[in-house]
Amino acid sequence: MSTPSSPEESPDDASLLPGRATTAGTRRFADRQKCEGDHFTRPDEIWLSSIALGTLRGNPGGIDDLLYRSVVGDFLEWSGNVFNTALSDRLQTSERALGHALARTIREGAASRDEVVVLSKGGALTPNPEFAHDPMRTQADLVECYLDSGILDPSEITRGHSMAPRFLLDQIRRSRLNLKLETIDYYLIQEPEIHLRELGADGFRLALSKAFEAMEYAVGEGWIGAYGLSTWDGFLLPDSDRSHLSIVDLFDVALDVGSGDHHLRVLQLPFGLAMGEGAAAESQLGPDGHSHAILDSLSGTGTVVMASAPLYAGRLIGHVPAFVREAFPEAPSDATTALQFVRSTANVTTAVVGMREVAHVEDNMRLRSIPRADRDLPLRLFAQANQQTSASP
């Protein structure tokens, strides 16, 4: 494998918190918790809580910084050990808030670095937060940071995104600095399906191969532990659509780049009551020649599956159907019902939920003491909903 060009500037590793999540560390964290045994699962090497703290929502800096910093310790106390962020979340300020909070929490002994799982993402061109309220300065900053520096060529940008190797390595560098971490446990490329329509199948496969080479290089350098993709609709679209992502093709590329020892370990996609295609839409053509839902296709692959938008940006609150609430009597609220639905779905590892307030952490994390429901129940509910829709005049 050829070595991708790496950014000229690298963080001083001595200033970063060493270590990464490990099997022994995450198991130790899980064993300390007062929770149901299936709250933590281990699809691959490390144990992950069934709910992750997401950091997408809010404004850059200000009160939202303080809120995110304040809930990190509470989330750990409520048996959560997975933090899901991105360089683009609140224009880098979510990563910085999380980095400060984790450093303090670990320093105070509430958790060890090897017990905590940190996932970040890159791929969307993200300016410095200092220019968030000045569009002209923001544009100039992006040109200076990425084009004038030679990190990116304009031809490598599609709708404000790129997965060029040098760019991705630069994004990893920035995220490590923001998070104050020597190693990011999981690093995901954002919305690769954006490039598929632009490049075509052959061009996309070549670009993805180069991106995976960069990710394997970053793993080898100890900058990340493993990598994956954070998608929106790519895995959910039918295979006839030009933006369709094939899970079979994806693993073929990973095998070509990293052989059997590749580090493609994580996929993130939207899934929940409002977006159930991951379990209900047979969008993936499998090696057996039959079509399957993406979640079904991932069975037995050892892939960590992060379900994003389980509450549909909060719009599900107050609108969960009565028959769904009745199916999960153990869940005390609309939010926990929606989360119980997601985390009980076969092959979902963790539901990613944005939480900035302690009350939300306490409500959502009550599920730590509640077993996941029957794995067939979500599909039965989808079938029931379809029947009701068909019966409506």
C-alpha positions in Angstrom: 0.0 0.0 0.0 1.4 3.4 -0.9 1.7 6.0 1.9 -0.6 9.0 1.5 0.8 12.4 1.9 0.3 13.6 5.5 -0.2 17.1 6.7 3.0 19.0 7.3 1.8 20.2 10.6 1.3 17.5 13.2 0.1 17.9 16.8 2.7 17.5 19.5 1.8 14.1 20.8 3.2 15.0 24.2 0.3 17.5 24.6 -2.4 14.9 23.9 -3.9 12.4 26.2 -2.3 9.0 25.4 -4.1 5.7 25.1 -7.3 4.5 23.4 -10.4 2.4 24.2 -9.5 -1.3 24.8 -11.3 -4.5 25.3 -10.1 -4.8 28.9 -10.8 -1.1 29.7 -14.3 -1.0 28.3 -15.2 -4.3 29.9 -13.9 -2.9 33.2 -16.2 0.2 32.8 -19.2 -2.0 32.0 -18.5 -4.3 35.0 -18.7 -1.3 37.3 -22.1 -0.2 36.1 -25.5 -1.0 37.7 -27.2 -1.8 34.5 -28.7 -4.6 32.5 -26.2 -7.0 30.9 -27.2 -6.2 27.4 -26.7 -2.4 27.8 -23.1 -3.1 26.6 -22.3 -5.1 23.5 -19.1 -6.0 21.8 -19.5 -6.3 18.0 -15.8 -6.2 17.5 -13.0 -5.5 20.0 -14.5 -3.0 22.5 -17.6 -2.9 24.6 -20.0 0.0 23.8 -23.0 1.3 25.7 -26.4 1.1 23.9 -26.7 4.9 23.9 -24.1 7.4 22.8 -23.9 11.1 23.5 -24.1 13.1 20.3 -22.9 16.7 19.9 -24.5 17.9 16.6 -27.1 20.3 17.9 -26.5 23.9 19.2 -24.7 27.0 18.3 -20.9 27.3 18.2 -19.4 28.3 21.6 -21.3 30.1 24.3 -23.9 28.4 26.5 -23.9 25.3 24.4 -20.2 24.8 25.1 -20.9 24.9 28.8 -23.9 22.6 28.5 -21.9 19.9 26.6 -19.0 20.2 29.0 -21.3 19.8 32.0 -23.1 16.6 30.8 -20.0 14.5 30.0 -19.5 13.4 33.6 -23.2 12.8 34.1 -23.3 10.6 31.0 -20.4 8.5 32.3 -22.2 8.2 35.8 -25.3 7.0 34.0 -23.3 4.1 32.4 -22.6 5.7 29.0 -19.1 5.3 27.5 -19.6 6.3 23.8 -19.1 9.9 22.6 -20.1 10.6 19.0 -18.9 13.9 17.6 -17.5 15.5 14.4 -15.2 18.3 13.3 -18.2 20.0 11.7 -20.4 19.7 14.8 -20.9 23.3 15.9 -17.9 24.3 13.8 -15.3 22.4 15.8 -16.6 23.7 19.2 -18.3 20.4 20.1 -15.0 18.5 19.7 -13.2 21.1 21.8 -15.9 21.1 24.6 -15.8 17.3 24.6 -12.0 17.3 24.7 -11.9 19.6 27.7 -14.6 17.7 29.6 -13.0 14.3 29.0 -9.6 15.6 30.1 -11.1 16.9 33.3 -13.2 13.8 34.0 -10.3 11.4 33.4 -7.9 13.6 35.5 -10.4 13.5 38.3 -10.6 9.7 38.1 -14.2 9.2 37.1 -13.0 7.1 34.1 -9.8 5.9 32.5 -8.9 6.7 28.9 -9.1 3.0 28.0 -12.7 2.8 29.2 -14.1 5.6 27.0 -14.9 5.3 23.3 -14.6 8.5 21.2 -15.8 8.6 17.6 -15.3 11.6 15.4 -16.0 12.3 11.7 -14.5 14.4 8.9 -15.3 15.2 5.3 -17.2 18.4 5.4 -15.1 21.6 4.9 -15.3 23.3 8.3 -14.0 26.8 9.0 -12.6 28.0 12.3 -15.4 28.9 14.7 -14.0 32.4 15.3 -15.5 33.3 11.9 -18.9 31.7 12.3 -20.8 35.0 12.2 -18.8 36.5 9.3 -19.6 34.7 6.0 -16.9 36.5 4.0 -14.2 35.8 6.5 -15.5 32.2 6.7 -15.1 31.8 3.0 -11.6 33.3 3.1 -10.6 31.0 5.9 -11.7 27.9 4.0 -9.8 29.0 0.9 -6.7 29.8 3.0 -6.8 26.6 5.0 -7.6 24.1 2.3 -6.9 25.5 -1.2 -4.0 28.0 -0.7 -2.3 25.5 1.5 -2.4 22.8 -1.2 -4.4 20.4 1.0 -7.2 20.3 -1.5 -7.6 20.9 -5.2 -11.0 22.4 -6.2 -11.7 19.3 -8.3 -11.7 17.2 -5.1 -14.6 19.1 -3.6 -18.2 18.2 -4.1 -21.0 20.1 -2.3 -18.6 21.3 0.4 -17.3 17.8 1.0 -14.2 15.9 0.2 -12.6 12.5 0.8 -9.2 13.3 -0.7 -6.5 11.5 1.3 -4.5 14.5 2.3 -7.6 16.3 3.4 -8.8 13.5 5.5 -5.5 13.2 7.3 -5.6 16.9 7.9 -9.1 16.6 9.4 -7.8 13.8 11.7 -5.0 16.1 12.8 -7.5 18.9 13.6 -9.8 16.6 15.5 -7.0 15.1 17.6 -6.0 18.6 18.6 -9.6 19.6 19.4 -10.2 16.5 21.4 -6.8 16.5 23.0 -6.5 12.8 22.3 -3.5 10.9 20.9 -5.8 8.4 19.3 -9.4 8.7 18.2 -11.0 5.3 18.6 -13.3 5.5 15.6 -13.0 7.9 12.7 -15.8 8.1 10.1 -15.8 9.7 6.6 -18.9 11.9 6.3 -21.6 11.2 3.6 -19.4 9.5 0.9 -22.6 9.1 -1.2 -22.3 12.8 -2.1 -19.3 11.9 -4.2 -20.8 8.8 -5.8 -23.2 10.6 -8.1 -20.5 13.1 -9.1 -17.7 10.5 -9.8 -19.7 7.5 -11.1 -19.2 4.0 -9.9 -15.6 3.5 -11.2 -14.4 6.9 -10.1 -16.0 6.5 -6.7 -14.4 3.2 -6.1 -11.0 4.6 -6.9 -11.5 7.6 -4.6 -12.8 5.4 -1.9 -9.8 3.1 -2.2 -7.5 6.1 -1.8 -9.5 7.3 1.2 -9.3 3.9 2.8 -5.5 3.8 2.2 -5.3 7.1 4.1 -7.4 5.6 7.0 -5.2 2.5 7.2 -2.2 4.8 7.2 -3.7 6.7 10.1 -4.4 3.5 12.0 -0.8 2.5 11.5 0.4 5.8 12.9 -1.8 5.4 16.0 -3.9 8.5 15.1 -7.1 6.5 15.0 -8.1 3.0 16.1 -10.4 2.1 13.3 -12.5 3.8 10.6 -15.8 3.7 8.9 -18.5 5.8 7.1 -21.1 8.1 8.4 -23.9 8.1 5.8 -27.4 9.6 5.3 -29.3 7.9 2.6 -26.6 6.0 0.7 -27.3 2.6 2.2 -31.0 3.1 2.1 -31.5 4.0 -1.6 -32.4 1.1 -4.0 -29.4 -0.3 -6.0 -30.8 1.3 -9.1 -30.1 4.8 -7.7 -26.9 6.5 -8.7 -26.2 7.5 -5.1 -26.7 3.9 -3.8 -23.9 2.6 -1.5 -23.4 -1.2 -1.8 -22.2 -2.8 1.4 -20.7 -5.7 -0.6 -18.6 -3.2 -2.7 -17.6 -1.3 0.4 -16.1 -4.4 2.1 -14.5 -5.4 -1.2 -12.6 -2.1 -1.3 -11.6 -2.5 2.3 -10.3 -6.0 1.6 -8.4 -4.8 -1.5 -6.7 -2.0 0.6 -6.1 -3.7 3.9 -6.6 -7.4 3.1 -8.2 -9.5 5.9 -6.6 -7.2 8.5 -8.4 -4.1 7.3 -9.8 -1.7 10.0 -13.2 -0.8 8.4 -15.2 -1.5 11.6 -18.0 1.1 11.9 -21.0 2.4 10.0 -23.4 5.1 11.0 -26.8 5.6 9.4 -30.1 7.2 10.3 -32.6 4.8 11.9 -35.6 5.1 14.0 -39.4 5.3 14.1 -39.3 8.1 11.5 -36.6 6.6 9.3 -37.0 2.8 9.4 -35.5 2.0 6.0 -32.4 0.5 7.6 -34.4 -2.5 8.8 -37.4 -2.4 6.5 -36.1 -1.5 3.0 -34.4 -4.3 1.1 -31.9 -2.0 -0.5 -28.8 -4.2 -0.5 -28.1 -6.9 -3.1 -26.2 -9.6 -1.2 -23.7 -12.2 -2.4 -26.6 -14.7 -2.4 -28.3 -12.7 -5.2 -31.2 -11.7 -2.9 -32.0 -8.2 -1.6 -31.7 -7.4 2.1 -32.1 -4.4 4.4 -28.8 -2.9 5.3 -29.0 -3.8 9.0 -29.8 -7.4 8.0 -26.8 -7.3 5.6 -24.5 -6.4 8.5 -25.4 -9.4 10.6 -22.3 -11.4 11.6 -19.8 -9.0 10.1 -18.5 -7.7 13.4 -19.4 -4.1 12.4 -20.2 -1.5 14.9 -23.5 0.1 13.8 -24.3 3.6 15.1 -28.0 4.7 14.6 -28.2 8.4 14.2 -31.4 10.6 14.4 -33.3 8.1 16.6 -35.5 10.9 17.9 -35.6 12.6 14.5 -34.1 15.8 15.9 -36.6 15.8 18.7 -39.6 15.9 16.4 -40.8 12.5 17.6 -41.4 13.7 21.1 -45.1 14.0 21.6 -45.8 12.1 18.4 -44.9 8.5 19.1 -47.9 6.4 18.0 -50.0 4.8 20.7 -49.5 1.3 19.5 -45.7 1.8 19.7 -45.9 3.1 23.2 -48.0 0.1 24.1 -45.4 -2.2 22.6 -42.7 -0.8 25.0 -44.5 -0.4 28.3 -41.2 -0.5 30.1 -40.2 2.8 28.5 -41.3 5.8 30.6 -41.4 8.5 27.9 -41.7 9.2 24.2 -38.0 9.7 24.0 -37.1 6.4 25.8 -39.8 4.6 23.7 -38.1 5.7 20.5 -34.7 4.8 21.8 -35.8 1.4 23.1 -37.2 0.8 19.6 -33.8 1.6 18.0 -31.5 -0.2 20.4 -33.7 -3.3 20.4 -33.4 -3.6 16.6 -31.2 -6.5 15.4 -27.7 -5.4 14.5 -27.9 -1.9 16.0 -25.0 -1.4 18.5 -25.7 2.1 19.7 -28.3 4.8 19.3 -26.7 8.3 19.0 -28.6 11.0 20.9 -27.8 14.6 21.2 -27.9 15.5 24.9 -26.9 18.9 26.4 -28.9 18.9 29.6 -28.6 16.7 32.6 -32.4 16.0 32.7 -32.2 14.6 29.2 -29.2 12.3 30.1 -31.1 11.1 33.2 -34.3 10.4 31.2 -32.6 8.7 28.2 -30.2 6.7 30.3 -32.9 5.1 32.4 -32.8 2.5 29.6 -29.5 1.2 31.1 -31.5 -0.6 33.7 -34.1 -2.0 31.1 -33.3 -5.0 28.9 -33.5 -4.5 25.2 -36.8 -5.7 23.8 -37.4 -8.7 21.5 -35.2 -8.1 18.4 -38.1 -9.0 16.1 -40.5 -6.5 17.7 -39.4 -3.4 15.6 -40.0 -5.2 12.3 -43.4 -6.4 13.6 -44.3 -2.8 14.4 -43.3 -1.7 10.9 -45.5 -4.4 9.5 -48.4 -3.2 11.7 -47.9 0.4 10.7 -48.0 -0.6 7.0 -51.2 -2.6 7.6 -52.8 0.4 9.2 -51.7 2.7 6.4 -53.0 0.3 3.8 -56.4 0.0 5.6 -56.8 3.8 5.7 -59.3 5.2 3.2 
